[in-house]
Amino acid sequence: MFFRQLFDKESSTYTYLIADRETQEAILVDPVLEQVERDLQLLAELGFSLRYCVETHIHADHITGTAKLRLRTGCLGIVPDKAQASCADRHIKDGEILQLASVTIKAIATPGHTDSHMAYLVNQERVLTGDALFIRGCGRTDFQSGDAGTLFDSVTQKLFTLPDETLVYPGHDYRGHTVSTIGEEKHWNPRFAGRNRQNFIEFMNSLDLPKPQKIMEAVPANEHCGNLVF
Ligand SMILES: [Fe+2]
């Protein structure tokens, strides 16, 4: 399997390029509109053909590259079940598997940051956690139907029940981290370690964060797969 983490500096977003080395078929998870040319160049250089663009959720901080990538490559756009994105080619449900030759991607419903959110377990060994779980942090829960208690349950009952050695690849990082493990986050993530559900809810509700700069344009655009004109 080919696995590559890519970064967008402006929104601190990680995009993941995953491919089967034999068939050269590829998937992009959470592509960013401003990085579409970078991604297309990389795909061309590596000889990969893009089959799917997969979203962990409807983002509020950046516009997805899916619409543009779909136009340029003919790939299919996949969003989580119940996500408000009628433009998607396919919705993926909890437990559903996306198979691409030797690459097995299993969707794990992990709502709480948004009401429809999927983490993706790749070949049992790494989990793309989107904005449910960051390295030593987690996504906010104060907009887009977010709910702190739901996020606590998703992380503690779904993600933290994966084997400790599972590699954690988040949807964002703001402090220079790239990868962690489930065991490490269980032990060292200050949002979860030593907190119960009620304590977590109180903490999340006291954060008082500014709204993301792009929320007014990003959410409606992402509900149209990143099409800016709709
Ligand atoms: Fe998000």
Residues whose N, C-alpha, C, O or C-beta is under 5 A from the ligand:
A	BS01	LIG	I58 H59 A60 D131
